[in-house]
Amino acid sequence: MKAAVYKAKQRLEVEEVATPTPGPGEVLVRVKYCGICGSDVHRFMHDMVRPGAVLGHEFCGVIEELGEGVEDWAVGDRVVGGGGNPPPGSAGGLSAEPRYTPRTLGLRASSARGAFAAYVVMPAWRALPIPDGVSDELAAIVEPCAVAMHAVRLSRLRLGDTVAILGGGPIGLLALQLARAAGAGRVFVSEPAPARRRAAEELGANRVLDPTALDVVSELVEETGGIGPDVVFDCAGARRTLHDSLEVVRREGQVVLVSLAWEEGYILPVEWVGREIEMKASYGSLPRDWQLSLDMMRRGLVRSEPLISAESIVPIEGIQEAFMGLMSPDEQVQILVRP
């Protein structure tokens, strides 16, 4: 089968590799689409992958073969690659470590065969069925939707609150939709990339700001009558976005840090400590977040357009170029790889 194999820093090559065989309790999934996650791009940019690894964890597909003992699935079932409830008594995973850090533990741990390949093997319990009426393209972004869902559910967002989202990438745009569904009164988005600003406008943001052209903090304070947003989601991870989030949020408001920032940031606590701001970090997702995301998609409360278009689906042979483009996105929003 074809797979995109990590070779070295910022270099992927498509090769023929052996098709995996499911073991006991596993299923073989024929991959329909696999999204390129921001963490995949970080691994690619910063050489945080072992050579020979195959990345890719945002995927949907069809079960092709059942391993021994698998009874809850049938060949031909449509599934997403995660979100199932772990068996009782199973370990909490690497992220349960008391000093867990995605940079030194999570990303370097990537050595398994991921879904930038024609087929992938996974434990049967991890998969979730794709509801009728949810397209493959929409199902392929359940994982980032679950990340946004986790952040919104961890937040103190209340009916009618004003929300600001710094960073209009896939997770920011999904957070926009979920904040609306959760009852936000107004939602503002700050994003430098033109295509992502257009997507935020199409998804109903009350105002979309270009941080390269204006002072986002002063604009948002003015938009909120000199008070500031109730809740701010930092979905960008740029050098100043955490500082700007803490500076713009209202007194006793909340900042939810969603992004994985890879550069040392700038903060000046005296600018915001007097307002007794709460900062909450949100990382990854739980099975419940996946399940709720699929249900929201089924009900039409989360949609893939304008995140995904025909132009944003690339064959596996175009994966190197796609990764290079996402290092400094301009017209890219969400890229799906079609193995």
Secondary structure, DSSP 8 states (H G I E B T S, - for coil): -EEEEEEETTEEEEEE-------TTEEEEEEEEEE--HHHHHHHHHT-S-TT-B---EEEEEEEEE-TT--S--TT-EEESS-----TT----GGGSTT--IIIIITTT--SB-SSBSEEEEEGGG-EE--TT--HHHHTTHHHHHHHHHHHHHS---TT-EEEEE--SHHHHHHHHHHHHTT-SEEEEE-SSHHHHHHHHHTT-SEEE-TTTS-HHHHHHHHTTTS--SEEEE-S--TTHHHHHHHHS-TT-EEEE-S---S-----GGGTGGGT-EEEE--S--HHHHHHHHHHHHTTSS--TTT--GGGEEEGGGHHHHHHHHTS-SS-S--EEE-
